[in-house]
Amino acid sequence: MQWQDEGIIIGVKRHGETSVIAELMTRERGRHLGLVRSGRSRTMQPVLQPGNRVEAVWRARLDEHLGEFRLEPLQLRAARLMETATAVYGVQAMGALLRLLPERDPHPHLFEALDIILDALDNPADAGELFVRFELAVLNDLGFGLDLSECAATGLREELIYVSPKSGRAVSREAGAPYADRMLALPAFLGEGAVAAADCDSLATAFRLTAFFLHRHVYEPRGLTEQAAREGFVQAVLKALSQRPQGNGEAERQAS
């Protein structure tokens, strides 16, 4: 068995004296593990850093085996990703999200989104918005997607300011008013056709929204604790935004 694909390093574990087991998010084959012989060498250590994009050749006698990777660097981001708290926590948090998905289950759109976000982690506003959209995409692929396109009660597409905690669907201002104290807030930048970029307050609201559904549908049923890296990323983004003027540009929309 052999295949070749692009991948992004999301984790590495030591294996024996000189080798490692590399965990990649690949473009066509999802999250995939493989042995890298001499992975702890001076040549391979700079390549096997989270966030780096590589060309991977995987070989194994049988498909169900761990197999071995041969990796060639395509884009070495790791040094830049160590420069800010947003980037350090962000790459860890996205790796943890991808581990919620079944191994070897293809999610090419998540590979593309991950690649985009890794290049935006030095801009807190863009990174925060793209990360929220990444979480929504992961929830969707796990079967718990939110429907933010129209009001669950009326079908209207205007003034959607709430999300129902039960259904995960948007609710309009008028329909949700009697139950406002039980509703989750929907930040404007996540609305259908929104053009405004996220700011500090709307990102804080969005982080609470995705955290609620991740906890309810994923972490709690699986008996998992919520990842510390996500909290570190959230705090780093909000702190950076609170210390600078707002309105520094729109986030890219390609991770939605």
DRENPA-3360 file (N, C-alpha, C; in nm, 2 decimals, always signed):
BEGIN
1 = MQWQDEGI = +0.08/-0.12/+0.00/+0.00/+0.00/+0.00/+0.09/+0.13/+0.00 ~ +0.05/+0.22/-0.08/+0.13/+0.35/-0.09/+0.04/+0.46/-0.14 ~ +0.05/+0.58/-0.09/-0.01/+0.69/-0.14/+0.08/+0.82/-0.11 ~ +0.05/+0.92/-0.19/+0.12/+1.05/-0.17/+0.01/+1.16/-0.16 ~ +0.04/+1.26/-0.07/-0.06/+1.36/-0.04/+0.01/+1.48/+0.03 ~ -0.05/+1.59/+0.02/+0.00/+1.71/+0.11/-0.06/+1.69/+0.25 ~ +0.02/+1.73/+0.35/-0.03/+1.73/+0.48/+0.03/+1.84/+0.57 ~ -0.04/+1.87/+0.68/+0.01/+1.97/+0.78/+0.03/+1.90/+0.91;
9 = IIGVKRHG = +0.15/+1.92/+0.96/+0.19/+1.85/+1.09/+0.10/+1.91/+1.20 ~ +0.03/+1.82/+1.28/-0.05/+1.87/+1.39/+0.00/+1.80/+1.52 ~ +0.09/+1.71/+1.51/+0.14/+1.65/+1.64/+0.25/+1.55/+1.61 ~ +0.34/+1.53/+1.71/+0.45/+1.43/+1.70/+0.47/+1.37/+1.83 ~ +0.49/+1.23/+1.83/+0.52/+1.16/+1.95/+0.65/+1.08/+1.93 ~ +0.73/+1.08/+2.04/+0.86/+1.00/+2.03/+0.83/+0.85/+2.02 ~ +0.91/+0.78/+1.94/+0.90/+0.64/+1.93/+1.03/+0.57/+1.92 ~ +1.07/+0.50/+2.02/+1.20/+0.45/+2.03/+1.31/+0.55/+2.05;
17 = ETSVIAEL = +1.43/+0.52/+2.01/+1.54/+0.61/+2.04/+1.56/+0.72/+1.94 ~ +1.52/+0.69/+1.81/+1.55/+0.79/+1.71/+1.43/+0.83/+1.62 ~ +1.32/+0.75/+1.63/+1.20/+0.77/+1.54/+1.09/+0.85/+1.62 ~ +0.99/+0.89/+1.54/+0.87/+0.95/+1.59/+0.75/+0.90/+1.52 ~ +0.63/+0.92/+1.58/+0.51/+0.90/+1.51/+0.45/+1.04/+1.48 ~ +0.44/+1.07/+1.35/+0.39/+1.20/+1.31/+0.24/+1.19/+1.28 ~ +0.17/+1.29/+1.33/+0.02/+1.31/+1.30/+0.00/+1.42/+1.21 ~ -0.06/+1.39/+1.09/-0.08/+1.49/+0.99/-0.23/+1.50/+0.96;
25 = MTRERGRH = -0.27/+1.63/+0.92/-0.40/+1.65/+0.86/-0.37/+1.66/+0.71 ~ -0.41/+1.55/+0.64/-0.38/+1.55/+0.49/-0.50/+1.60/+0.41 ~ -0.47/+1.64/+0.29/-0.57/+1.70/+0.21/-0.68/+1.60/+0.17 ~ -0.64/+1.48/+0.13/-0.74/+1.38/+0.08/-0.77/+1.27/+0.17 ~ -0.69/+1.25/+0.28/-0.70/+1.13/+0.36/-0.72/+1.16/+0.51 ~ -0.76/+1.28/+0.53/-0.79/+1.32/+0.67/-0.67/+1.31/+0.77 ~ -0.71/+1.30/+0.89/-0.60/+1.29/+1.00/-0.54/+1.15/+0.99 ~ -0.41/+1.15/+0.97/-0.34/+1.02/+0.95/-0.21/+1.02/+1.02;
33 = LGLVRSGR = -0.18/+0.91/+1.08/-0.05/+0.89/+1.16/+0.04/+0.80/+1.08 ~ +0.17/+0.81/+1.11/+0.27/+0.73/+1.04/+0.40/+0.74/+1.11 ~ +0.48/+0.64/+1.11/+0.62/+0.64/+1.16/+0.71/+0.71/+1.08 ~ +0.79/+0.80/+1.14/+0.90/+0.87/+1.06/+1.03/+0.82/+1.12 ~ +1.11/+0.74/+1.05/+1.24/+0.69/+1.10/+1.34/+0.80/+1.10 ~ +1.42/+0.80/+1.20/+1.52/+0.91/+1.22/+1.45/+1.04/+1.24 ~ +1.32/+1.05/+1.29/+1.25/+1.17/+1.30/+1.30/+1.26/+1.40 ~ +1.39/+1.22/+1.49/+1.45/+1.30/+1.59/+1.59/+1.35/+1.55;
41 = SRTMQPVL = +1.62/+1.33/+1.42/+1.75/+1.38/+1.37/+1.75/+1.53/+1.36 ~ +1.87/+1.59/+1.35/+1.88/+1.74/+1.33/+1.81/+1.78/+1.20 ~ +1.81/+1.69/+1.10/+1.75/+1.73/+0.97/+1.60/+1.73/+0.98 ~ +1.54/+1.63/+1.05/+1.40/+1.62/+1.05/+1.33/+1.70/+1.15 ~ +1.39/+1.73/+1.26/+1.33/+1.80/+1.37/+1.27/+1.93/+1.33 ~ +1.34/+2.01/+1.25/+1.28/+2.14/+1.20/+1.15/+2.12/+1.11 ~ +1.15/+2.00/+1.04/+1.04/+1.97/+0.95/+0.92/+1.93/+1.03 ~ +0.94/+1.85/+1.14/+0.83/+1.79/+1.21/+0.78/+1.88/+1.33;
49 = QPGNRVEA = +0.75/+2.00/+1.29/+0.69/+2.10/+1.39/+0.55/+2.13/+1.35 ~ +0.46/+2.14/+1.45/+0.32/+2.17/+1.42/+0.30/+2.29/+1.34 ~ +0.22/+2.28/+1.23/+0.19/+2.39/+1.15/+0.26/+2.39/+1.01 ~ +0.37/+2.31/+1.01/+0.45/+2.30/+0.88/+0.37/+2.22/+0.78 ~ +0.37/+2.26/+0.65/+0.31/+2.18/+0.54/+0.41/+2.10/+0.47 ~ +0.38/+1.97/+0.45/+0.48/+1.88/+0.39/+0.41/+1.80/+0.28 ~ +0.50/+1.74/+0.20/+0.46/+1.64/+0.10/+0.49/+1.51/+0.16 ~ +0.38/+1.42/+0.17/+0.40/+1.30/+0.25/+0.38/+1.18/+0.15;
57 = VWRARLDE = +0.47/+1.08/+0.17/+0.45/+0.95/+0.10/+0.43/+0.85/+0.22 ~ +0.32/+0.78/+0.21/+0.29/+0.68/+0.32/+0.30/+0.54/+0.26 ~ +0.37/+0.45/+0.33/+0.38/+0.31/+0.28/+0.35/+0.22/+0.40 ~ +0.28/+0.11/+0.37/+0.25/+0.00/+0.46/+0.22/-0.13/+0.39 ~ +0.24/-0.24/+0.45/+0.21/-0.37/+0.39/+0.06/-0.38/+0.38 ~ -0.02/-0.34/+0.48/-0.16/-0.35/+0.48/-0.22/-0.21/+0.51 ~ -0.33/-0.18/+0.46/-0.39/-0.05/+0.48/-0.42/-0.02/+0.63 ~ -0.45/-0.12/+0.71/-0.48/-0.10/+0.85/-0.36/-0.08/+0.94;
65 = HLGEFRLE = -0.24/-0.10/+0.89/-0.12/-0.08/+0.96/-0.08/+0.07/+0.98 ~ +0.00/+0.09/+1.08/+0.05/+0.23/+1.11/+0.12/+0.29/+0.99 ~ +0.21/+0.21/+0.93/+0.28/+0.25/+0.81/+0.39/+0.35/+0.85 ~ +0.46/+0.39/+0.74/+0.57/+0.48/+0.75/+0.55/+0.60/+0.66 ~ +0.59/+0.72/+0.71/+0.59/+0.84/+0.63/+0.73/+0.87/+0.58 ~ +0.74/+0.92/+0.46/+0.86/+0.99/+0.41/+0.81/+1.13/+0.38 ~ +0.87/+1.23/+0.44/+0.82/+1.37/+0.44/+0.92/+1.46/+0.38 ~ +0.87/+1.55/+0.29/+0.95/+1.66/+0.24/+0.88/+1.79/+0.27;
73 = PLQLRAAR = +0.96/+1.89/+0.32/+0.90/+2.02/+0.35/+0.85/+2.10/+0.23 ~ +0.73/+2.16/+0.25/+0.67/+2.25/+0.15/+0.67/+2.39/+0.20 ~ +0.63/+2.41/+0.33/+0.62/+2.54/+0.39/+0.65/+2.53/+0.53 ~ +0.76/+2.59/+0.58/+0.80/+2.58/+0.72/+0.75/+2.70/+0.79 ~ +0.64/+2.69/+0.87/+0.58/+2.80/+0.94/+0.62/+2.80/+1.09 ~ +0.67/+2.70/+1.14/+0.68/+2.68/+1.28/+0.75/+2.79/+1.35 ~ +0.86/+2.85/+1.30/+0.93/+2.96/+1.36/+0.84/+3.08/+1.38 ~ +0.77/+3.11/+1.27/+0.68/+3.22/+1.28/+0.56/+3.20/+1.38;
81 = LMETATAV = +0.52/+3.07/+1.39/+0.41/+3.04/+1.48/+0.45/+3.04/+1.63 ~ +0.58/+3.05/+1.65/+0.62/+3.06/+1.79/+0.63/+3.20/+1.84 ~ +0.60/+3.30/+1.75/+0.63/+3.44/+1.79/+0.52/+3.51/+1.87 ~ +0.40/+3.46/+1.86/+0.29/+3.52/+1.94/+0.21/+3.41/+2.01 ~ +0.14/+3.45/+2.12/+0.06/+3.36/+2.20/-0.06/+3.31/+2.12 ~ -0.11/+3.40/+2.03/-0.23/+3.37/+1.95/-0.19/+3.25/+1.86 ~ -0.07/+3.25/+1.80/-0.03/+3.14/+1.71/+0.01/+3.02/+1.79 ~ +0.08/+3.03/+1.90/+0.12/+2.91/+1.98/+0.00/+2.83/+2.02;
89 = YGVQAMGA = -0.10/+2.90/+2.08/-0.22/+2.84/+2.12/-0.31/+2.79/+2.01 ~ -0.31/+2.87/+1.90/-0.40/+2.85/+1.79/-0.37/+2.72/+1.72 ~ -0.24/+2.69/+1.69/-0.21/+2.57/+1.62/-0.24/+2.44/+1.71 ~ -0.22/+2.46/+1.84/-0.25/+2.35/+1.93/-0.40/+2.33/+1.94 ~ -0.48/+2.43/+1.94/-0.62/+2.42/+1.96/-0.69/+2.36/+1.83 ~ -0.63/+2.40/+1.71/-0.69/+2.34/+1.59/-0.65/+2.19/+1.58 ~ -0.53/+2.15/+1.62/-0.50/+2.01/+1.63/-0.59/+1.93/+1.72 ~ -0.62/+1.99/+1.83/-0.71/+1.92/+1.92/-0.85/+1.91/+1.86;
97 = LLRLLPER = -0.90/+2.01/+1.79/-1.03/+2.00/+1.72/-1.03/+1.89/+1.62 ~ -0.92/+1.88/+1.54/-0.92/+1.78/+1.44/-0.91/+1.63/+1.50 ~ -0.86/+1.62/+1.62/-0.86/+1.49/+1.68/-1.00/+1.44/+1.73 ~ -1.10/+1.53/+1.72/-1.23/+1.49/+1.75/-1.29/+1.41/+1.64 ~ -1.23/+1.42/+1.52/-1.28/+1.35/+1.40/-1.22/+1.21/+1.39 ~ -1.29/+1.12/+1.33/-1.23/+0.99/+1.31/-1.10/+0.99/+1.23 ~ -1.00/+0.91/+1.27/-0.88/+0.90/+1.19/-0.91/+0.85/+1.05 ~ -0.84/+0.90/+0.96/-0.84/+0.86/+0.82/-0.97/+0.89/+0.75;
105 = DPHPHLFE = -1.05/+0.98/+0.81/-1.18/+1.02/+0.75/-1.16/+1.15/+0.67 ~ -1.17/+1.15/+0.54/-1.14/+1.27/+0.46/-1.22/+1.39/+0.49 ~ -1.16/+1.50/+0.51/-1.22/+1.63/+0.52/-1.14/+1.74/+0.45 ~ -1.14/+1.74/+0.32/-1.05/+1.83/+0.24/-1.08/+1.97/+0.27 ~ -1.20/+2.01/+0.30/-1.23/+2.15/+0.33/-1.17/+2.20/+0.46 ~ -1.16/+2.10/+0.56/-1.09/+2.14/+0.68/-0.94/+2.15/+0.66 ~ -0.88/+2.07/+0.57/-0.74/+2.09/+0.54/-0.72/+2.23/+0.48 ~ -0.80/+2.27/+0.39/-0.79/+2.40/+0.33/-0.81/+2.51/+0.43;
113 = ALDIILDA = -0.91/+2.50/+0.52/-0.93/+2.60/+0.62/-0.81/+2.61/+0.72 ~ -0.76/+2.49/+0.76/-0.65/+2.49/+0.85/-0.53/+2.56/+0.79 ~ -0.50/+2.54/+0.66/-0.39/+2.60/+0.59/-0.41/+2.75/+0.59 ~ -0.53/+2.80/+0.56/-0.56/+2.94/+0.56/-0.54/+3.01/+0.70 ~ -0.59/+2.94/+0.80/-0.59/+3.00/+0.94/-0.44/+3.01/+0.98 ~ -0.36/+2.91/+0.96/-0.22/+2.91/+1.00/-0.15/+3.03/+0.94 ~ -0.19/+3.07/+0.83/-0.12/+3.19/+0.77/-0.18/+3.32/+0.82 ~ -0.29/+3.31/+0.90/-0.35/+3.43/+0.95/-0.34/+3.45/+1.10;
121 = LDNPADAG = -0.26/+3.36/+1.17/-0.26/+3.36/+1.31/-0.18/+3.48/+1.37 ~ -0.11/+3.55/+1.29/-0.04/+3.67/+1.34/-0.14/+3.80/+1.35 ~ -0.26/+3.78/+1.29/-0.36/+3.89/+1.30/-0.47/+3.84/+1.39 ~ -0.48/+3.89/+1.51/-0.58/+3.84/+1.61/-0.73/+3.84/+1.56 ~ -0.77/+3.95/+1.49/-0.90/+3.97/+1.45/-0.94/+3.86/+1.34 ~ -0.85/+3.85/+1.24/-0.87/+3.75/+1.14/-0.86/+3.61/+1.20 ~ -0.76/+3.58/+1.28/-0.74/+3.45/+1.34/-0.87/+3.41/+1.42 ~ -0.92/+3.50/+1.50/-1.03/+3.47/+1.59/-1.16/+3.44/+1.51;
129 = ELFVRFEL = -1.18/+3.52/+1.40/-1.30/+3.49/+1.32/-1.29/+3.36/+1.25 ~ -1.17/+3.34/+1.19/-1.15/+3.21/+1.11/-1.16/+3.09/+1.20 ~ -1.11/+3.11/+1.32/-1.11/+2.99/+1.42/-1.25/+2.96/+1.46 ~ -1.34/+3.06/+1.48/-1.48/+3.03/+1.51/-1.54/+2.96/+1.39 ~ -1.52/+3.00/+1.27/-1.58/+2.93/+1.16/-1.52/+2.79/+1.14 ~ -1.40/+2.77/+1.18/-1.34/+2.64/+1.18/-1.41/+2.55/+1.28 ~ -1.44/+2.60/+1.40/-1.51/+2.52/+1.50/-1.65/+2.49/+1.45 ~ -1.72/+2.58/+1.38/-1.85/+2.56/+1.33/-1.84/+2.45/+1.22;
137 = AVLNDLGF = -1.74/+2.45/+1.14/-1.72/+2.35/+1.04/-1.69/+2.21/+1.10 ~ -1.62/+2.20/+1.20/-1.59/+2.08/+1.27/-1.72/+2.02/+1.33 ~ -1.80/+2.11/+1.40/-1.93/+2.07/+1.45/-2.02/+2.01/+1.34 ~ -2.02/+2.08/+1.23/-2.10/+2.03/+1.11/-2.06/+1.90/+1.07 ~ -1.93/+1.87/+1.06/-1.88/+1.74/+1.01/-1.90/+1.63/+1.11 ~ -1.91/+1.67/+1.24/-1.95/+1.57/+1.34/-2.10/+1.54/+1.35 ~ -2.18/+1.62/+1.27/-2.32/+1.60/+1.27/-2.40/+1.69/+1.36 ~ -2.33/+1.80/+1.41/-2.40/+1.89/+1.50/-2.40/+2.03/+1.44;
145 = GLDLSECA = -2.41/+2.05/+1.31/-2.40/+2.18/+1.25/-2.51/+2.27/+1.30 ~ -2.48/+2.40/+1.31/-2.58/+2.51/+1.34/-2.64/+2.56/+1.21 ~ -2.76/+2.60/+1.22/-2.83/+2.66/+1.10/-2.86/+2.80/+1.14 ~ -2.77/+2.89/+1.08/-2.78/+3.03/+1.11/-2.84/+3.11/+1.00 ~ -2.90/+3.05/+0.90/-2.94/+3.11/+0.78/-3.08/+3.18/+0.79 ~ -3.17/+3.12/+0.88/-3.30/+3.18/+0.89/-3.36/+3.15/+1.02 ~ -3.47/+3.22/+1.06/-3.53/+3.21/+1.19/-3.60/+3.07/+1.20 ~ -3.57/+3.00/+1.31/-3.63/+2.87/+1.33/-3.78/+2.88/+1.35;
153 = ATGLREEL = -3.83/+2.99/+1.40/-3.98/+3.01/+1.42/-4.06/+3.06/+1.31 ~ -3.99/+3.16/+1.23/-4.07/+3.23/+1.13/-4.02/+3.21/+0.99 ~ -3.89/+3.16/+0.97/-3.83/+3.15/+0.84/-3.78/+3.28/+0.79 ~ -3.79/+3.38/+0.86/-3.73/+3.51/+0.82/-3.58/+3.51/+0.83 ~ -3.52/+3.60/+0.74/-3.37/+3.60/+0.74/-3.32/+3.74/+0.79 ~ -3.40/+3.82/+0.84/-3.36/+3.95/+0.89/-3.36/+3.95/+1.04 ~ -3.28/+4.04/+1.10/-3.27/+4.06/+1.24/-3.25/+3.93/+1.32 ~ -3.16/+3.84/+1.27/-3.13/+3.72/+1.35/-3.03/+3.75/+1.45;
161 = IYVSPKSG = -3.07/+3.75/+1.58/-2.98/+3.79/+1.68/-2.96/+3.69/+1.79 ~ -3.04/+3.58/+1.78/-3.03/+3.47/+1.88/-3.00/+3.34/+1.81 ~ -2.96/+3.24/+1.90/-2.95/+3.10/+1.86/-3.02/+3.02/+1.96 ~ -3.10/+2.93/+1.92/-3.17/+2.84/+2.02/-3.07/+2.74/+2.07 ~ -3.06/+2.73/+2.21/-2.96/+2.63/+2.26/-3.01/+2.49/+2.24 ~ -3.14/+2.47/+2.21/-3.19/+2.33/+2.19/-3.17/+2.29/+2.05 ~ -3.21/+2.37/+1.95/-3.20/+2.33/+1.81/-3.07/+2.37/+1.74 ~ -3.00/+2.47/+1.79/-2.89/+2.52/+1.72/-2.92/+2.60/+1.60;
169 = RAVSREAG = -3.05/+2.65/+1.60/-3.09/+2.73/+1.48/-3.11/+2.88/+1.52 ~ -3.09/+2.97/+1.42/-3.10/+3.11/+1.45/-3.25/+3.14/+1.48 ~ -3.27/+3.25/+1.56/-3.40/+3.30/+1.59/-3.39/+3.45/+1.58 ~ -3.50/+3.51/+1.52/-3.51/+3.65/+1.50/-3.53/+3.73/+1.63 ~ -3.51/+3.86/+1.63/-3.53/+3.95/+1.74/-3.67/+3.93/+1.80 ~ -3.77/+3.94/+1.71/-3.91/+3.94/+1.75/-3.95/+3.81/+1.81 ~ -3.92/+3.70/+1.73/-3.96/+3.57/+1.78/-3.89/+3.52/+1.91 ~ -3.77/+3.57/+1.93/-3.69/+3.53/+2.04/-3.71/+3.62/+2.17;
177 = APYADRML = -3.77/+3.73/+2.15/-3.79/+3.83/+2.26/-3.85/+3.77/+2.39 ~ -3.95/+3.69/+2.38/-4.01/+3.63/+2.50/-3.92/+3.53/+2.57 ~ -3.82/+3.48/+2.50/-3.73/+3.38/+2.56/-3.59/+3.43/+2.56 ~ -3.57/+3.56/+2.56/-3.43/+3.62/+2.54/-3.34/+3.57/+2.65 ~ -3.39/+3.55/+2.77/-3.30/+3.51/+2.88/-3.25/+3.37/+2.87 ~ -3.31/+3.29/+2.78/-3.27/+3.15/+2.76/-3.20/+3.13/+2.63 ~ -3.19/+3.23/+2.55/-3.13/+3.22/+2.42/-2.98/+3.25/+2.42 ~ -2.90/+3.20/+2.32/-2.76/+3.24/+2.30/-2.76/+3.35/+2.20;
185 = ALPAFLGE = -2.66/+3.44/+2.22/-2.65/+3.55/+2.13/-2.58/+3.51/+2.00 ~ -2.63/+3.56/+1.89/-2.57/+3.54/+1.76/-2.49/+3.66/+1.72 ~ -2.36/+3.66/+1.71/-2.28/+3.78/+1.67/-2.31/+3.81/+1.52 ~ -2.32/+3.94/+1.49/-2.36/+3.98/+1.36/-2.27/+3.93/+1.25 ~ -2.14/+3.91/+1.27/-2.05/+3.87/+1.16/-2.07/+3.72/+1.12 ~ -2.15/+3.64/+1.20/-2.18/+3.51/+1.16/-2.31/+3.50/+1.09 ~ -2.38/+3.61/+1.07/-2.51/+3.61/+1.01/-2.49/+3.59/+0.86 ~ -2.60/+3.54/+0.79/-2.60/+3.51/+0.65/-2.58/+3.64/+0.58;
193 = GAVAAADC = -2.47/+3.64/+0.49/-2.44/+3.76/+0.41/-2.38/+3.88/+0.48 ~ -2.33/+3.85/+0.60/-2.27/+3.96/+0.68/-2.14/+4.01/+0.61 ~ -2.12/+4.14/+0.62/-2.01/+4.21/+0.56/-1.91/+4.27/+0.67 ~ -1.96/+4.29/+0.79/-1.88/+4.35/+0.89/-1.78/+4.25/+0.95 ~ -1.66/+4.30/+0.97/-1.56/+4.21/+1.04/-1.59/+4.20/+1.19 ~ -1.54/+4.09/+1.25/-1.56/+4.07/+1.39/-1.47/+4.17/+1.47 ~ -1.53/+4.21/+1.59/-1.45/+4.29/+1.68/-1.44/+4.21/+1.81 ~ -1.38/+4.28/+1.91/-1.35/+4.21/+2.04/-1.48/+4.15/+2.10;
201 = DSLATAFR = -1.58/+4.23/+2.11/-1.71/+4.19/+2.18/-1.78/+4.08/+2.10 ~ -1.79/+4.10/+1.97/-1.86/+4.00/+1.89/-1.78/+3.86/+1.89 ~ -1.65/+3.87/+1.89/-1.57/+3.75/+1.90/-1.59/+3.68/+2.03 ~ -1.59/+3.75/+2.14/-1.62/+3.69/+2.27/-1.75/+3.62/+2.27 ~ -1.85/+3.68/+2.21/-1.99/+3.62/+2.20/-1.98/+3.49/+2.11 ~ -1.90/+3.50/+2.00/-1.89/+3.38/+1.91/-1.82/+3.27/+1.98 ~ -1.72/+3.30/+2.06/-1.64/+3.19/+2.13/-1.73/+3.12/+2.23 ~ -1.82/+3.20/+2.30/-1.91/+3.14/+2.39/-2.01/+3.05/+2.32;
209 = LTAFFLHR = -2.06/+3.09/+2.20/-2.15/+3.02/+2.12/-2.10/+2.88/+2.08 ~ -1.98/+2.88/+2.02/-1.93/+2.75/+1.98/-1.88/+2.66/+2.10 ~ -1.84/+2.73/+2.20/-1.80/+2.65/+2.32/-1.92/+2.58/+2.38 ~ -2.04/+2.64/+2.38/-2.16/+2.58/+2.43/-2.19/+2.45/+2.36 ~ -2.19/+2.46/+2.22/-2.23/+2.34/+2.14/-2.12/+2.23/+2.14 ~ -2.00/+2.27/+2.15/-1.89/+2.17/+2.16/-1.90/+2.10/+2.29 ~ -1.93/+2.17/+2.40/-1.94/+2.10/+2.53/-2.06/+2.01/+2.53 ~ -2.17/+2.06/+2.48/-2.30/+1.99/+2.49/-2.30/+1.86/+2.40;
217 = HVYEPRGL = -2.25/+1.88/+2.28/-2.26/+1.77/+2.18/-2.13/+1.68/+2.17 ~ -2.02/+1.73/+2.21/-1.89/+1.66/+2.19/-1.82/+1.62/+2.32 ~ -1.78/+1.72/+2.39/-1.70/+1.70/+2.51/-1.77/+1.62/+2.62 ~ -1.89/+1.67/+2.65/-1.97/+1.60/+2.76/-2.01/+1.46/+2.73 ~ -2.06/+1.43/+2.61/-2.10/+1.29/+2.58/-1.98/+1.20/+2.57 ~ -1.86/+1.25/+2.54/-1.74/+1.16/+2.53/-1.66/+1.16/+2.66 ~ -1.71/+1.23/+2.76/-1.64/+1.24/+2.88/-1.50/+1.31/+2.87 ~ -1.49/+1.40/+2.78/-1.37/+1.48/+2.76/-1.37/+1.61/+2.84;
225 = TEQAAREG = -1.25/+1.66/+2.87/-1.24/+1.79/+2.93/-1.21/+1.89/+2.82 ~ -1.26/+2.01/+2.83/-1.24/+2.11/+2.73/-1.09/+2.15/+2.72 ~ -1.04/+2.16/+2.60/-0.90/+2.18/+2.58/-0.85/+2.32/+2.64 ~ -0.73/+2.31/+2.71/-0.67/+2.43/+2.76/-0.62/+2.52/+2.65 ~ -0.58/+2.46/+2.54/-0.52/+2.54/+2.43/-0.63/+2.63/+2.37 ~ -0.75/+2.59/+2.37/-0.86/+2.68/+2.32/-0.87/+2.80/+2.41 ~ -0.88/+2.77/+2.54/-0.89/+2.89/+2.63/-0.77/+2.98/+2.62 ~ -0.66/+2.93/+2.60/-0.54/+3.01/+2.58/-0.55/+3.10/+2.46;
233 = FVQAVLKA = -0.60/+3.03/+2.35/-0.61/+3.11/+2.22/-0.72/+3.22/+2.24 ~ -0.83/+3.18/+2.30/-0.94/+3.28/+2.32/-0.89/+3.40/+2.39 ~ -0.82/+3.38/+2.50/-0.77/+3.49/+2.59/-0.67/+3.57/+2.52 ~ -0.58/+3.50/+2.44/-0.48/+3.58/+2.37/-0.54/+3.67/+2.26 ~ -0.64/+3.62/+2.19/-0.71/+3.70/+2.08/-0.78/+3.82/+2.15 ~ -0.86/+3.79/+2.25/-0.93/+3.90/+2.31/-0.84/+4.00/+2.38 ~ -0.73/+3.96/+2.44/-0.64/+4.06/+2.50/-0.57/+4.14/+2.39 ~ -0.53/+4.08/+2.28/-0.47/+4.15/+2.17/-0.56/+4.26/+2.11;
241 = LSQRPQGN = -0.69/+4.22/+2.09/-0.79/+4.31/+2.03/-0.82/+4.42/+2.13 ~ -0.83/+4.39/+2.26/-0.86/+4.50/+2.35/-0.76/+4.61/+2.37 ~ -0.64/+4.57/+2.32/-0.52/+4.67/+2.33/-0.49/+4.74/+2.20 ~ -0.58/+4.73/+2.10/-0.56/+4.81/+1.98/-0.69/+4.86/+1.92 ~ -0.69/+4.96/+1.83/-0.81/+5.01/+1.77/-0.88/+4.90/+1.69 ~ -1.01/+4.90/+1.69/-1.09/+4.81/+1.62/-1.10/+4.84/+1.47 ~ -1.15/+4.75/+1.39/-1.18/+4.78/+1.25/-1.05/+4.77/+1.16 ~ -0.96/+4.67/+1.19/-0.84/+4.66/+1.11/-0.85/+4.57/+0.99;
249 = GEAERQAS = -0.98/+4.55/+0.95/-0.99/+4.47/+0.82/-1.08/+4.35/+0.84 ~ -1.13/+4.30/+0.73/-1.22/+4.19/+0.73/-1.13/+4.06/+0.73 ~ -1.19/+3.96/+0.80/-1.12/+3.83/+0.80/-1.16/+3.76/+0.66 ~ -1.07/+3.68/+0.62/-1.10/+3.60/+0.50/-1.23/+3.51/+0.53 ~ -1.30/+3.48/+0.43/-1.43/+3.41/+0.45/-1.41/+3.26/+0.40 ~ -1.29/+3.22/+0.36/-1.27/+3.09/+0.30/-1.28/+2.98/+0.39 ~ -1.28/+3.00/+0.53/-1.29/+2.89/+0.62/-1.42/+2.85/+0.66 ~ -1.52/+2.92/+0.61/-1.66/+2.89/+0.64/-1.71/+2.77/+0.57;
% end
